[in-house]
């Protein structure tokens, strides 16, 4: 695998080795030893899979307690994936990084604990899969508004369409009112 840099050094883009032929392809999406050598020493406890229709925007989610590191990838379709640094004291606190993940490019993104996460579906639909380092804890779940002015995330919205957002996500807090992590 190859680890590619992002604008926030703790967020990593992973390009797995893909072996393909006329039958299809094979790739290793997780190997604890190889990832630890690349600086991602994580223990995963939960795998999640979501399917979303085009223009769906999910996020920006995080857990203030039991923070989750996430290894994310798209197995069908294409999304714009975003991580926001919520670690007070970090040199990149309040900054975001976004990358296109798709079934075509087969890239994965490592979003460490202490970040809010969200994605926007650019294709007709998308299957989004991710491994988590801690269990889902609804009592500790928080949400920052996807369209927060302070963050000014360029979501690469398609065709000028307004994103489809859940009622929970539409009631997210502003970045300035959100709870943060201490380094």
C-alpha positions as CSV (number, residue, x, y, z in Angstrom):
1,X,0.0,0.0,0.0
2,X,1.0,3.6,-0.4
3,X,0.2,6.3,2.1
4,X,-0.5,9.7,0.5
5,X,-0.3,13.0,2.3
6,X,-3.3,15.3,2.9
7,X,-3.4,18.9,4.0
8,X,-3.7,17.6,7.6
9,X,-0.8,15.3,8.3
10,X,-2.8,13.1,10.8
11,X,-5.4,12.3,8.2
12,X,-4.0,9.8,5.7
13,X,-5.0,8.7,2.3
14,X,-4.3,5.1,1.6
15,X,-3.8,3.6,-1.9
16,X,-4.0,-0.1,-1.6
17,X,-2.1,-2.4,-4.0
18,X,-4.7,-3.8,-6.5
19,X,-4.1,-7.0,-8.4
20,X,-6.4,-7.2,-11.4
21,X,-6.9,-9.4,-14.4
22,X,-9.7,-10.4,-16.8
23,X,-11.5,-12.0,-13.8
24,X,-11.6,-8.9,-11.7
25,X,-9.4,-7.7,-8.9
26,X,-8.0,-8.4,-5.4
27,X,-6.8,-5.9,-2.8
28,X,-6.0,-6.0,0.8
29,X,-7.9,-3.2,2.6
30,X,-6.6,-3.8,6.1
31,X,-3.4,-5.3,7.5
32,X,-2.5,-4.4,11.1
33,X,1.2,-4.8,10.6
34,X,1.4,-2.7,7.4
35,X,-0.8,0.0,8.7
36,X,1.2,0.2,12.0
37,X,4.3,0.6,10.0
38,X,2.6,3.5,8.2
39,X,1.7,5.2,11.5
40,X,-1.8,3.9,11.8
41,X,-1.7,1.7,14.9
42,X,-5.5,1.1,15.4
43,X,-7.6,-1.7,16.8
44,X,-11.0,-1.8,15.1
45,X,-14.1,-3.0,17.0
46,X,-17.0,-2.2,14.6
47,X,-17.6,-2.2,10.8
48,X,-20.3,-0.1,9.2
49,X,-21.8,0.0,5.8
50,X,-24.2,2.7,4.5
51,X,-25.9,3.2,1.1
52,X,-27.0,6.6,0.1
53,X,-28.6,8.2,-2.9
54,X,-27.1,11.0,-5.0
55,X,-26.9,14.4,-3.3
56,X,-27.0,12.9,0.2
57,X,-24.8,14.6,2.7
58,X,-24.1,12.9,6.0
59,X,-22.2,14.7,8.8
60,X,-20.4,16.2,10.3
61,X,-20.4,13.6,13.1
62,X,-18.2,12.7,16.0
63,X,-18.4,11.3,19.5
64,X,-17.1,13.6,22.3
65,X,-16.5,10.5,24.5
66,X,-15.5,7.2,23.0
67,X,-14.1,9.0,20.0
68,X,-13.8,6.9,16.9
69,X,-11.0,6.6,14.5
70,X,-12.4,5.6,11.1
71,X,-10.9,3.9,8.1
72,X,-13.3,4.7,5.3
73,X,-13.8,3.6,1.7
74,X,-16.3,3.5,-1.1
75,X,-17.2,0.2,-2.6
76,X,-19.8,1.5,-5.1
77,X,-20.1,5.0,-6.5
78,X,-18.3,8.2,-5.5
79,X,-18.2,10.5,-2.5
80,X,-16.5,13.6,-1.3
81,X,-15.2,12.7,2.1
82,X,-14.4,15.3,4.8
83,X,-12.5,15.3,8.1
84,X,-12.5,18.4,10.4
85,X,-9.8,18.7,13.2
86,X,-11.6,19.2,16.6
87,X,-8.4,18.8,18.7
88,X,-7.9,22.0,20.6
89,X,-4.1,22.7,20.7
90,X,-3.5,21.0,17.4
91,X,-1.8,23.2,14.7
92,X,-4.6,22.3,12.4
93,X,-7.5,22.8,14.8
94,X,-10.6,24.0,12.9
95,X,-9.2,23.0,9.5
96,X,-10.7,20.5,7.2
97,X,-9.5,18.2,4.5
98,X,-11.6,16.6,1.7
99,X,-10.9,13.8,-0.8
100,X,-12.8,12.1,-3.5
101,X,-13.2,8.4,-2.7
102,X,-14.7,6.0,-5.2
103,X,-15.0,2.5,-6.4
104,X,-12.8,3.5,-9.3
105,X,-9.8,5.0,-7.4
106,X,-10.2,2.5,-4.5
107,X,-8.6,5.0,-2.1
108,X,-9.2,4.8,1.6
109,X,-9.0,7.6,4.2
110,X,-7.9,7.3,7.8
111,X,-9.8,9.8,10.0
112,X,-8.2,9.6,13.5
113,X,-10.1,10.1,16.8
114,X,-10.6,13.8,17.5
115,X,-12.0,14.6,14.1
116,X,-15.6,15.3,12.9
117,X,-16.4,13.3,9.7
118,X,-18.9,13.6,6.9
119,X,-19.4,12.8,3.2
120,X,-21.4,13.9,0.2
121,X,-22.6,11.5,-2.5
122,X,-21.6,12.6,-6.0
123,X,-22.7,9.5,-8.0
124,X,-26.2,8.1,-8.5
125,X,-25.8,6.2,-5.2
126,X,-22.8,5.1,-3.1
127,X,-21.9,2.3,-0.7
128,X,-19.7,3.7,2.0
129,X,-17.9,1.3,4.4
130,X,-15.8,2.1,7.4
131,X,-14.1,0.4,10.3
132,X,-14.3,2.1,13.7
133,X,-11.9,2.1,16.7
134,X,-14.6,2.4,19.3
135,X,-18.3,1.4,19.5
136,X,-21.1,3.7,18.5
137,X,-22.2,5.7,21.6
138,X,-25.4,7.6,20.8
139,X,-25.3,9.5,24.1
140,X,-21.9,11.0,23.2
141,X,-22.7,11.6,19.5
142,X,-22.3,15.2,18.3
143,X,-23.0,17.0,15.0
144,X,-21.6,20.2,13.5
145,X,-23.6,21.8,10.7
146,X,-22.3,20.8,7.3
147,X,-22.7,24.3,6.0
148,X,-21.0,26.1,8.9
149,X,-19.6,29.5,7.8
150,X,-16.5,29.3,10.0
151,X,-15.4,26.0,8.4
152,X,-16.4,27.0,4.9
153,X,-16.1,23.5,3.5
154,X,-16.2,23.3,-0.3
155,X,-18.4,20.2,-0.6
156,X,-18.1,20.1,-4.3
157,X,-21.9,20.0,-4.6
158,X,-23.1,18.6,-7.9
159,X,-25.2,20.4,-10.4
160,X,-26.1,23.2,-7.9
161,X,-28.4,20.7,-6.2
162,X,-29.2,21.3,-2.5
163,X,-27.9,18.3,-0.5
164,X,-30.3,15.9,1.1
165,X,-29.6,16.1,4.9
166,X,-31.3,14.3,7.8
167,X,-33.3,16.3,10.3
168,X,-30.7,15.5,12.9
169,X,-27.8,16.7,10.7
170,X,-29.8,19.9,9.8
171,X,-29.9,20.7,13.5
172,X,-26.2,20.4,14.1
173,X,-24.3,23.0,16.0
174,X,-22.1,25.7,14.6
175,X,-18.4,25.0,14.9
176,X,-18.0,27.8,17.4
177,X,-20.7,26.2,19.7
178,X,-19.4,22.7,19.3
179,X,-17.6,20.6,21.9
180,X,-13.9,20.0,21.2
181,X,-11.2,17.5,22.2
182,X,-8.2,18.5,24.3
183,X,-4.8,17.4,23.2
